[in-house]
Amino acid sequence: MNTETHNFSNILHENQNKNWVRAIDSSKIISWLDDLFRIIFPEKALETIQIELLLEQNKAKFTAILTEINKDKTSTKSRAVTAAFYSKLPDLYSAMQQDAQAILDTDPAADCIQEIINSYPGFFAIEVYRIANAISGLTNCLLPRILTEYAHSKTGIDIHPKATIGIPFIIDHGTGIVIGETTIIGKHVSIYQGVTLGALQVEKSMEEKKRHPTVEDHVIIYANATILGGSTIIGNHSIIGGNTFVTKSLNPYSFVMQSNKNTVLNQQEIKEINFFSI
């Protein structure tokens, strides 16, 4: 072994002892999540005894993951978190059903619940968020963030696990949506692709402050709208039009829209105009 390799190996070894490690193989977490979804939304109906067995296996996987991440050699804390999380599962399942039903009730392109469960990226991102959010309230570890970043990588929808989102919640299309950590979203809110619920400024000193907006009940936010600021409140039943930029609070029943007008020209009369010159 040459000197450069030996020296770099020593540097890696020293830093790994200072927490420069991944803590866990993310594929274990994804496998656990996939198994959980197969129990909650199976391909075919399962008998009660089958469900009980699968849930016990899933619980054991979850405890092992927590133990590995938290380096809990006795797994006592991990078992306590596991029990608390699985006690929340009935309420999480109810929330997921309400999310799916709300999508079916509002989206003219949705034909059935099965279509939503199998193919809607917005539904998948919401449900992974709900699981991650429940876990984040029980333990301070990497697991919730790994879950939501997995959903982010699959759908292009970035929801922080500590955001607060009411039931039901609807995401249509979804690609490019960002929902920040301190965002608060009410019930029956619909969000379209490219929407950002973000902070007005990003500074480490603000980590304990509310940086992201509050969206009250029955609000619709159309594509590519940007809403920023921890003190920004979107009043209930408001409609935020596409490509708008909002940094101030809005009263209930507000309607925000872009005022720029489209220009329509006859192509046959403007042959000499070059629209692509710089």
Residue, then its C-alpha position, 0 to 999 in steps of 0.5 A: m500500500n502506498t503512502e498516500t493511500h495509507n494517509f488517506s485511510n487514516i484520515l477516513h478512520e479518524n473522521q468516522n470516529k467523529n460521526w462522519v458516517r451514514a449511520i444506516d443503509s437507507s435501503k433498509i429503511i426503504s424496505w421497511l416502508d415498502d413492507l408497511f405500505r404492502i400491509i396498509f394497501p395490499e395487492k389483494a385482501l389479507e386475512t386478519i391473522q396474516i395482517e397481524l403476523l406481517l405487522e409483527q414482522n414490520k415492527a421488528k424491522f422498525t425496532a432494528i432500524l431505530t436501534e442501529i441508527n441510535k446505537d441503542k445496544t439494549s434497544t429499550k428506547s427503540r422498543a418504546v418508540t416502536a410501540a408508540f408509533y404503531s399505536k398511531l397507525p390506525d389514525l395514520y391509516s384513517a388520514m391516508q384514506q381521507d387524503a385519497q378520498a379527497i383526491l378522488d372527489t376533486d380530481p376529474a382525472a381520478d377514476c378510482i381509489q386504486e388508481i390514486i394509491n398505485s399511481y399518484p405521486g402526490f398521494f405517495a409523498i403525502e403518506v410518506y410525510r404522514i409516517a415521517n411526521a409521526i416518527s419525528g414527534l417520537t424520536n429525534c433521529l435521521l429516520p424521518r428525514i430519510l423517509t421524506e427524502y426518499a419520497h422527494s427522490k421518487t416524486g420531486i415533492d419535498i415535504h419536511p417531516k416536521a411541517t404541520i399538515g391537516i387532513p385531508f390534503i391534496i397534491d395534484h401533479g406535484t413535481g417541484i413542490v417545496i414545503g418547509e419545516t415550520t409550514i402549517i397547512g389546514k384542512h382541505v388544502s389543494i396544492y399544484q406543481g411547482v408551489t413553494l411554501g418557503a422562508l423569506q431568508v435562510e439563516k442558521s440563527m433562525e432555526e428555532k423560529k417560524r420561517h414558513p407560511t401558514v395556509e388555512d383551511h380550504v385554500i387552493i394554490y395553483a402551479n408555481a406560486t411562491i408563498l414566503g415568510g413565517s408571519t405570512i398567513i393565507g386566510n381560509h377559502s383563498i385562491i392563489g393563482g399560478n406564478t404569483f409571489v406572496t410575502k404578506s398575509l391575506n384575508p379569508y376568501s382572497f383571490v390572488m392572480q398575475s396581472n400581466k397580460n398575454t400578447v397575441l400576434n399574427q405570425q404571418e405578419i411578423k416574419e422579420i421579428n426575431f424573438f430569440s435574439i439576445 
